[in-house]
Structures are given as structure tokens and as C-alpha cells.
Amino acid sequence: MEFVKNNWHLIALAFVSGAMLLWPAVRRASAGGASLSTLQATQLINREDVLVLDVRDPAQFAKGRILGARNVPLAELEKSAGGELQKHKSKPLILSCEGGNRSLAACAQLRKLGFERVYNLAGGYGAWQAAGLPVEK
């Protein structure tokens, strides 16, 4: 007990650092749900009729994108979800951005609108490129 009294600041530091390690996993689970690695995304694309949505800005999208991806900027996602994306509501959707953060927010937004099979591409377009997977410009 005396050890705890004398070293309370070290114990607090250990708890804080542990919480910081767990925070990204908690954030992912509460925000957008399931994330897919590039391998898992490729397997899903090959097995099912998947729609890949890129939520980056049109200028970023024009520089390069996942083969067959459609561009729906994050700012226009809710409008598109009520319109053109409605017919894809039952399809699996893989959302991508540059690094995986914007698409995570987009996944949460689509889930709130009733889309059930929504997946975030972990690492985004950058991870896709790094894996050497097909892209188009």
C-alpha cells in the first residue's frame, strides 16, 4: 500500500498510456464499424458485387483511385445516400479515402442512414497503393 502512495503518479501514467493504446480500437468500433485490410477487401470484391466508394475530394480522386471506384465526396454523401446510392443499399460497400479516417466517418454516416454492409478500407487508398493493387488515373 505504501508503494501505491509513493508512486501514484507512475500508476496513473501506466493507466493513461494503456487507455491511449486502446483508444483507436474503441474509436473504430464506435464510429464506423468493420474495417477491412487490403487483402480482405480484395477477397470481398472478387466474391461479391461490391461498390467501392471513394470519399476524397474530386481533385484527389482524379490523381488516382482504386480500380472501378466511384467518387462521392464526404460532403455530398448524405445527399447521394438518399438518391443514387439507394439502389445499392443491399450491396456491400467499401469506403476509401486517403488514409482511412474520412471513410471511417462516412461509414458511420451511412450506417445511420440504414446501410448495413458498409466497410472501411483500413489505411485507405495509400494502403491500397502500398500493397501494389490495381489503380487507375
N, CA and C of each residue as an Amber inpcrd file, in Angstrom:
protein
   411
   0.8250000  -1.1840000   0.0000000   0.0000000   0.0000000   0.0000000
   0.8750000   1.2550000   0.0000000   1.9690000   1.1970000   0.7070000
   2.8550000   2.3570000   0.7400000   3.4640000   2.6210000  -0.6330000
   3.7130000   1.5330000  -1.3860000   4.2420000   1.6840000  -2.7440000
   3.2730000   2.4930000  -3.6080000   1.9780000   2.1870000  -3.4820000
   0.9630000   2.8940000  -4.2630000   0.9390000   4.3690000  -3.8790000
   1.0230000   4.6580000  -2.5800000   1.0280000   6.0580000  -2.1160000
   2.2480000   6.8120000  -2.6450000   3.3850000   6.1870000  -2.5930000
   4.6190000   6.8540000  -3.0080000   4.7700000   6.9630000  -4.5260000
   4.1240000   6.0940000  -5.2600000   4.2960000   6.0640000  -6.7180000
   2.9750000   6.2110000  -7.4710000   2.0500000   6.9620000  -6.9030000
   0.7440000   7.1290000  -7.5330000   0.8480000   7.7320000  -8.9300000
   1.8170000   8.6200000  -9.1360000   1.9740000   9.2600000 -10.4420000
   2.4250000   8.2450000 -11.5160000   3.2390000   7.2690000 -11.1270000
   3.6460000   6.2360000 -12.0800000   2.4770000   5.3150000 -12.4400000
   1.6580000   5.0110000 -11.4410000   0.4900000   4.1680000 -11.6780000
  -0.5070000   4.9060000 -12.5770000  -0.7110000   6.1830000 -12.3210000
  -1.6030000   6.9840000 -13.1670000  -1.0750000   7.0420000 -14.5970000
   0.2260000   7.2000000 -14.7410000   0.8380000   7.2370000 -16.0660000
   0.6340000   5.9090000 -16.8050000   0.7400000   4.7980000 -16.0840000
   0.5210000   3.4810000 -16.6920000  -0.9220000   3.3400000 -17.1750000
  -1.8950000   3.7920000 -16.3820000  -3.2950000   3.7280000 -16.7980000
  -3.5640000   4.6150000 -18.0060000  -3.0270000   5.8090000 -18.0060000
  -3.2300000   6.7290000 -19.1260000  -2.6150000   6.1740000 -20.4040000
  -1.4190000   5.6370000 -20.3150000  -0.7860000   5.0930000 -21.5230000
  -1.5510000   3.8660000 -22.0350000  -2.0700000   3.0580000 -21.1460000
  -2.8890000   1.9160000 -21.5590000  -4.1630000   2.3650000 -22.2480000
  -4.7870000   3.3940000 -21.7230000  -6.0040000   3.9270000 -22.3480000
  -5.7060000   4.4920000 -23.7260000  -4.5530000   5.1320000 -23.8720000
  -4.1770000   5.6970000 -25.1770000  -3.9350000   4.5900000 -26.2020000
  -3.4330000   3.4630000 -25.7580000  -3.2400000   2.3280000 -26.6670000
  -4.5730000   1.7250000 -27.1200000  -5.5570000   1.7260000 -26.2450000
  -6.8550000   1.1480000 -26.5720000  -7.7740000   2.1040000 -27.3200000
  -7.5240000   3.3950000 -27.2350000  -8.4140000   4.3910000 -27.8180000
  -8.6970000   4.1820000 -29.3060000  -7.7110000   3.9410000 -30.1820000
  -8.0350000   3.7600000 -31.6060000  -9.0050000   2.6050000 -31.8670000
  -8.8630000   1.5140000 -31.1470000  -9.7680000   0.3770000 -31.3300000
 -11.1800000   0.7290000 -30.8690000 -11.2920000   1.4270000 -29.7700000
 -12.6020000   1.8380000 -29.2620000 -13.2510000   2.8170000 -30.2340000
 -12.4800000   3.7480000 -30.7540000 -12.9910000   4.7450000 -31.6950000
 -13.5020000   4.0760000 -32.9720000 -12.7320000   3.1390000 -33.5050000
 -13.1330000   2.4360000 -34.7230000 -14.4320000   1.6670000 -34.5090000
 -14.5230000   0.9890000 -33.3900000 -15.7030000   0.1700000 -33.1180000
 -16.9540000   1.0250000 -32.9490000 -16.8190000   2.1760000 -32.3140000
 -17.9950000   3.0110000 -32.0770000 -18.3370000   3.8820000 -33.2690000
 -17.3710000   4.2290000 -34.0870000 -17.6250000   5.1560000 -35.1890000
 -18.2040000   4.4650000 -36.4070000 -17.4070000   3.6890000 -37.0930000
 -17.8530000   3.1810000 -38.3840000 -18.0620000   1.6950000 -38.4600000
 -17.6400000   0.9770000 -37.4850000 -17.8220000  -0.4680000 -37.5390000
 -16.6300000  -1.1690000 -38.1510000 -16.9260000  -2.1230000 -38.9970000
 -15.9050000  -3.0270000 -39.5240000 -14.9390000  -2.3470000 -40.4780000
 -13.6760000  -2.6580000 -40.3000000 -12.6350000  -2.2270000 -41.2300000
 -12.0700000  -3.4580000 -41.9150000 -11.7070000  -3.2940000 -43.1690000
 -11.1240000  -4.3890000 -43.9360000  -9.6910000  -4.0510000 -44.3070000
  -8.8230000  -5.0300000 -44.2480000  -7.4710000  -4.8600000 -44.7720000
  -7.5680000  -4.8910000 -46.2950000  -6.4790000  -4.5740000 -46.9610000
  -6.4940000  -4.6240000 -48.4280000  -6.7520000  -6.0500000 -48.9200000
  -6.2150000  -7.0380000 -48.2260000  -6.4450000  -8.4370000 -48.5990000
  -7.9190000  -8.8020000 -48.4530000  -8.5130000  -8.4420000 -47.3240000
  -9.9270000  -8.7460000 -47.1010000 -10.8110000  -8.0210000 -48.1090000
 -10.4630000  -6.7740000 -48.4250000 -11.2370000  -6.0100000 -49.4020000
 -11.1530000  -6.6630000 -50.7830000  -9.9680000  -7.0860000 -51.1750000
  -9.7860000  -7.7500000 -52.4670000 -10.5990000  -9.0280000 -52.5340000
 -10.5880000  -9.8020000 -51.4730000 -11.3600000 -11.0460000 -51.4400000
 -12.8570000 -10.7630000 -51.5610000 -13.3400000  -9.7360000 -50.8520000
 -14.7510000  -9.3820000 -50.9170000 -15.1280000  -8.9030000 -52.3170000
 -14.2740000  -8.1060000 -52.9290000 -14.5140000  -7.6080000 -54.2880000
 -14.5850000  -8.7710000 -55.2760000 -13.7200000  -9.7630000 -55.1060000
 -13.6960000 -10.9120000 -56.0150000 -14.8770000 -11.8620000 -55.8170000
 -15.4380000 -11.9010000 -54.6180000 -16.5100000 -12.8510000 -54.3130000
 -17.9100000 -12.2880000 -54.5090000 -18.0530000 -10.9830000 -54.3240000
 -19.3960000 -10.3940000 -54.3520000 -19.4270000  -9.1640000 -55.2500000
 -20.6290000  -8.7080000 -55.5190000 -20.8350000  -7.4920000 -56.2980000
 -20.7090000  -6.3130000 -55.3350000 -19.5080000  -5.7610000 -55.2340000
 -19.1940000  -4.7160000 -54.2650000 -19.1040000  -3.3720000 -54.9700000
 -19.5740000  -2.3420000 -54.2880000 -19.4000000  -0.9790000 -54.7770000
 -18.3260000  -0.3260000 -53.9220000 -17.2660000   0.1570000 -54.5760000
 -16.1920000   0.8570000 -53.8690000 -16.4430000   2.3510000 -54.0130000
 -16.6030000   3.0190000 -52.8840000 -16.8300000   4.4560000 -52.8710000
 -15.5940000   5.1610000 -52.3330000 -15.1370000   6.1570000 -53.0520000
 -14.0040000   6.9710000 -52.6340000 -14.5660000   8.3030000 -52.1560000
 -14.3770000   8.6330000 -50.8820000 -14.9730000   9.8370000 -50.3070000
 -14.0180000  11.0290000 -50.2950000 -12.9240000  10.9240000 -51.0500000
 -11.9930000  12.0510000 -51.1500000 -12.5740000  13.1340000 -52.0530000
 -11.9270000  14.2850000 -52.0480000 -12.3220000  15.3780000 -52.9240000
 -12.0630000  14.9860000 -54.3770000 -12.8250000  15.5450000 -55.3190000
 -12.6390000  15.1950000 -56.7370000 -11.2100000  15.3930000 -57.2500000
 -10.5030000  16.4000000 -56.7610000  -9.1220000  16.6370000 -57.2090000
  -8.2120000  15.4880000 -56.7840000  -8.3760000  15.0030000 -55.5600000
  -7.5890000  13.8640000 -55.0890000  -7.9730000  12.6020000 -55.8530000
  -9.2580000  12.4340000 -56.0860000  -9.7630000  11.2670000 -56.8070000
  -9.2010000  11.2170000 -58.2280000  -9.0920000  12.3840000 -58.8650000
  -8.5930000  12.4570000 -60.2440000  -7.1210000  12.0630000 -60.3480000
  -6.3630000  12.2270000 -59.2720000  -4.9350000  11.8770000 -59.2910000
  -4.7110000  10.3710000 -59.2870000  -5.6700000   9.6290000 -58.7900000
  -5.5510000   8.1780000 -58.7400000  -6.6000000   7.5960000 -57.8270000
  -7.0730000   6.3910000 -58.1830000  -8.1350000   5.7610000 -57.4080000
  -8.0780000   4.2460000 -57.5560000  -8.7830000   3.5750000 -56.6890000
  -8.9190000   2.1280000 -56.7660000  -9.6910000   1.8140000 -58.0440000
  -9.2610000   0.7820000 -58.7210000  -9.8850000   0.3740000 -59.9800000
 -11.3880000   0.1810000 -59.8020000 -12.1830000   0.9180000 -60.5650000
 -13.6340000   0.7930000 -60.5230000 -14.3270000   1.5950000 -59.4400000
 -13.5920000   2.3690000 -58.6490000 -14.1960000   3.1330000 -57.5550000
 -15.0060000   4.3060000 -58.0960000 -16.0570000   4.6530000 -57.3730000
 -16.8670000   5.8300000 -57.6960000 -16.5850000   6.9050000 -56.6630000
 -16.5620000   8.1370000 -57.1120000 -16.2730000   9.2580000 -56.2180000
 -17.5610000   9.8770000 -55.6920000 -17.6960000   9.8630000 -54.3660000
 -18.7710000  10.5630000 -53.6730000 -18.0990000  11.2810000 -52.5110000
 -17.7690000  12.5720000 -52.6900000 -17.0930000  13.3050000 -51.6060000
 -17.8940000  13.2470000 -50.3120000 -17.1860000  13.2440000 -49.2040000
 -17.8170000  13.1230000 -47.8970000 -18.8990000  14.1800000 -47.6890000
 -18.6630000  15.3930000 -48.1640000 -19.6390000  16.4740000 -48.0010000
 -20.9430000  16.1990000 -48.7510000 -20.9090000  15.3700000 -49.7740000
 -22.0920000  15.0770000 -50.5810000 -22.6720000  13.6930000 -50.2950000
 -22.1270000  13.0040000 -49.3330000 -22.5090000  11.6090000 -49.0820000
 -23.9680000  11.4510000 -48.6830000 -24.4300000  12.2880000 -47.7790000
 -25.8140000  12.1520000 -47.3050000 -26.8020000  12.3900000 -48.4470000
 -26.5160000  13.3600000 -49.2990000 -27.3790000  13.6410000 -50.4510000
 -27.3890000  12.4470000 -51.4190000 -26.2190000  11.8770000 -51.6740000
 -26.1190000  10.7260000 -52.5710000 -26.7740000   9.4880000 -51.9760000
 -26.6830000   9.3450000 -50.6600000 -27.2710000   8.1770000 -49.9970000
 -28.7840000   8.1750000 -50.1500000 -29.3690000   9.3490000 -50.1930000
 -30.8100000   9.4450000 -50.3850000 -31.2020000   9.2990000 -51.8430000
 -30.2510000   9.4340000 -52.7550000 -30.5510000   9.3700000 -54.1760000
 -29.9430000   8.1650000 -54.8550000 -28.8360000   8.3910000 -55.5450000
 -28.2380000   7.3540000 -56.3940000 -27.7320000   6.1300000 -55.6280000
 -27.3600000   6.2710000 -54.3770000 -26.8470000   5.1210000 -53.6240000
 -27.9520000   4.2210000 -53.0850000 -29.2080000   4.6980000 -53.0990000
 -30.3130000   3.8980000 -52.5730000 -30.4100000   2.5300000 -53.2450000
 -30.1390000   2.4880000 -54.5430000 -30.2610000   1.2110000 -55.2550000
 -29.1460000   0.2330000 -54.8880000 -28.1290000   0.7170000 -54.1880000
 -27.0200000  -0.1370000 -53.7500000 -27.1030000  -0.4510000 -52.2500000
 -28.2390000  -0.1850000 -51.6510000 -28.3780000  -0.3240000 -50.2000000
 -28.1420000  -1.7470000 -49.7040000 -28.4760000  -2.7320000 -50.5200000
 -28.3020000  -4.1230000 -50.0940000 -26.9210000  -4.6770000 -50.4630000
 -26.1630000  -3.9530000 -51.2810000 -24.8260000  -4.3900000 -51.6870000
 -23.8060000  -4.0690000 -50.6010000 -22.7260000  -4.8280000 -50.5820000
 -21.6320000  -4.4290000 -49.6980000 -20.9470000  -3.1790000 -50.2760000
 -20.6410000  -2.2310000 -49.4210000 -19.9530000  -1.0110000 -49.8170000
 -18.6130000  -0.9470000 -49.1090000 -17.5530000  -0.7000000 -49.8530000
 -16.2330000  -0.4740000 -49.2650000 -15.9180000   0.9920000 -49.4570000
 -15.6880000   1.7030000 -48.3730000 -15.3970000   3.1240000 -48.4360000
 -13.9130000   3.3650000 -48.2510000 -13.4090000   4.2750000 -49.0540000
 -11.9830000   4.5650000 -49.0440000 -11.7630000   6.0740000 -49.0670000
 -10.6680000   6.5000000 -48.4760000 -10.2030000   7.8820000 -48.5680000
  -8.6770000   7.8020000 -48.6700000  -7.9790000   8.8320000 -48.3060000
  -6.5230000   8.8000000 -48.4470000  -5.8710000   7.8870000 -47.4060000
  -6.3080000   8.0130000 -46.1400000  -5.6560000   7.2500000 -45.0870000
  -6.5840000   6.4040000 -44.2300000  -7.8860000   6.4960000 -44.4410000
  -8.8250000   5.6740000 -43.6890000  -9.6430000   6.3910000 -42.6430000
  -9.3720000   7.6790000 -42.3890000 -10.1200000   8.3890000 -41.3520000
 -11.4260000   8.9870000 -41.8540000 -11.3940000   9.6510000 -42.9960000
 -12.6220000  10.2170000 -43.5630000 -13.6170000   9.1120000 -43.8960000
 -13.1100000   8.0130000 -44.4390000 -14.0040000   6.9180000 -44.8090000
 -14.6080000   6.2620000 -43.5680000 -13.9180000   6.2980000 -42.4560000
 -14.4710000   5.7750000 -41.2110000 -15.6800000   6.6080000 -40.7880000
 -15.5570000   7.9240000 -40.9030000 -16.6910000   8.8120000 -40.5970000
 -17.8300000   8.5820000 -41.5840000 -17.4940000   8.3450000 -42.8450000
 -18.5100000   8.0890000 -43.8710000 -19.2560000   6.7860000 -43.5800000
 -18.5450000   5.7780000 -43.1010000 -19.1830000   4.5050000 -42.7410000
 -20.2350000   4.7240000 -41.6520000 -19.8740000   5.4880000 -40.6450000
 -20.8150000   5.7660000 -39.5570000 -22.0340000   6.5030000 -40.0830000
 -21.8150000   7.4370000 -40.9900000 -22.9040000   8.2140000 -41.5680000
 -23.8500000   7.3060000 -42.3670000 -23.2900000   6.4200000 -43.1780000
 -24.1280000   5.5220000 -43.9720000 -24.8800000   4.5160000 -43.1040000
 -24.2480000   4.0470000 -42.0340000 -24.9300000   3.1180000 -41.1250000
 -26.1540000   3.7960000 -40.4930000 -26.0120000   5.0600000 -40.1370000
 -27.1500000   5.8020000 -39.5600000 -28.2850000   5.9450000 -40.5680000
 -27.9410000   5.9250000 -41.8460000 -28.9490000   6.0640000 -42.8990000
 -29.5270000   4.7180000 -43.3450000 -29.1310000   3.6320000 -42.6620000
 -29.7240000   2.3340000 -42.9220000 -28.9250000   1.3900000 -43.8090000
 -27.7240000   1.7790000 -44.2020000 -26.8730000   0.8810000 -44.9840000
 -26.2150000  -0.0850000 -44.0060000 -26.3790000  -1.3760000 -44.2540000
 -25.9020000  -2.3610000 -43.2820000 -24.5300000  -2.9300000 -43.6020000
 -24.2370000  -3.1550000 -44.8560000 -22.9810000  -3.8180000 -45.2360000
 -21.9730000  -2.7670000 -45.6980000 -21.5050000  -1.9740000 -44.7510000
 -20.5740000  -0.8840000 -45.0340000 -19.2510000  -1.1980000 -44.3520000
 -18.1670000  -1.1190000 -45.1260000 -16.8410000  -1.4460000 -44.6010000
 -15.8750000  -0.3130000 -44.9040000 -14.9860000  -0.0690000 -43.9710000
 -13.9400000   0.9230000 -44.1410000 -12.6650000   0.2240000 -44.6140000
 -12.0270000   0.7710000 -45.6350000 -10.7470000   0.2280000 -46.0820000
  -9.6590000   0.7630000 -45.1540000  -9.1240000  -0.0980000 -44.3120000
  -8.0810000   0.3110000 -43.3620000  -6.8560000   0.8170000 -44.1180000
  -6.4250000   2.0170000 -43.8110000  -5.2680000   2.6010000 -44.4750000
  -5.6120000   3.3260000 -45.7610000  -6.8460000   3.1750000 -46.2380000
  -7.3340000   3.8980000 -47.3970000  -6.5770000   3.6250000 -48.6900000
  -6.6370000   4.6130000 -49.5730000  -6.0060000   4.4980000 -50.8850000
  -4.4900000   4.3220000 -50.7470000  -3.9090000   4.9360000 -49.7430000
  -2.4700000   4.7980000 -49.5100000  -2.0700000   3.3520000 -49.2530000
  -2.8500000   2.6380000 -48.4490000  -2.5670000   1.2260000 -48.1760000
  -2.7930000   0.3830000 -49.4250000  -3.7980000   0.7370000 -50.2120000
  -4.0930000   0.0160000 -51.4490000  -2.9060000   0.1280000 -52.4110000
  -2.3920000   1.3430000 -52.5610000  -1.2260000   1.5670000 -53.4330000
   0.0050000   0.8310000 -52.9150000   0.2270000   0.9220000 -51.6000000
   1.4010000   0.2860000 -50.9930000   1.3700000  -1.2260000 -51.1810000
   0.1680000  -1.7970000 -51.2590000   0.0290000  -3.2420000 -51.4470000
   0.2310000  -3.6380000 -52.9160000   0.3630000  -2.6470000 -53.7850000
   0.5820000  -2.9310000 -55.2000000  -0.6670000  -3.3870000 -55.9270000
  -1.8300000  -3.0280000 -55.4220000  -3.1020000  -3.4290000 -56.0260000
  -3.4740000  -2.4700000 -57.1560000  -4.3410000  -2.8910000 -58.0850000
  -4.6260000  -2.0900000 -59.2790000  -5.2830000  -0.7420000 -58.9720000
  -4.7530000   0.2830000 -59.6100000  -5.2890000   1.6420000 -59.5210000
  -5.4820000   2.1960000 -60.9270000  -6.2570000   3.2340000 -61.0380000
  -6.4340000   3.9020000 -62.3180000  -6.3420000   5.4010000 -62.1070000
  -5.9850000   6.0970000 -63.1970000  -5.8630000   7.5640000 -63.1320000
  -6.7220000   8.2080000 -64.1650000
